[in-house]
Amino acid sequence: MRIIIDHGMFYGLFMRLCDLTPFTPAVIEYVEDVLELDPIANRLRELGFVQGEAVSLVARGPVGADPLMIQIGFTRFALRRAEAHRVHVNPAS
């Protein structure tokens, strides 16, 4: 879990999607751009990984926990850990 502080502004406690335990409900806060025009981050947003969406980790792969099965609504996605690492979430209470 991370505390995000930027220019003195407190943004809250976020964790990365790849660090969720299975079936823990969470809400997407943002998708991190690794590059200036990050095609992977943009594609994740196009697929529905946007702020406010409910998300959960359904399963981890058998070898090295890769890929991850992620569910948003009724749709499931297989993501590499590196892709899920870009998605910052807030565990639902």
Long-range contacts (C-beta under 8 A, 24 or more apart in sequence): 2-88, 12-90, 13-90, 14-88, 14-89, 14-90, 15-88, 15-89, 15-90, 15-91, 16-84, 16-85, 16-86, 16-87, 16-88, 16-89, 17-55, 17-57, 17-68, 17-70, 17-79, 17-84, 17-85, 17-87, 17-88, 17-89, 18-57, 18-68, 18-81, 18-84, 18-85, 18-87, 20-56, 20-57, 20-89, 20-91, 21-57, 22-56, 22-57, 22-58, 22-59, 22-60, 23-56, 23-57, 23-58, 24-56, 24-57, 24-91, 24-92, 25-54, 25-55, 25-56, 25-91, 25-92, 26-54, 26-55, 26-56, 26-89, 26-90, 26-91, 26-92, 27-52, 27-53, 27-54, 27-55, 27-89, 27-90, 27-92, 28-52, 28-53, 28-54, 28-55, 28-87, 28-88, 28-89, 29-88, 29-89, 29-90, 30-88, 31-86, 31-87, 31-88, 32-86, 32-87, 32-88, 33-86, 34-86, 38-86, 40-83, 40-86, 41-86, 44-83, 44-86, 44-87, 47-77, 48-72, 48-73, 48-75, 49-87, 54-92, 55-87, 55-89
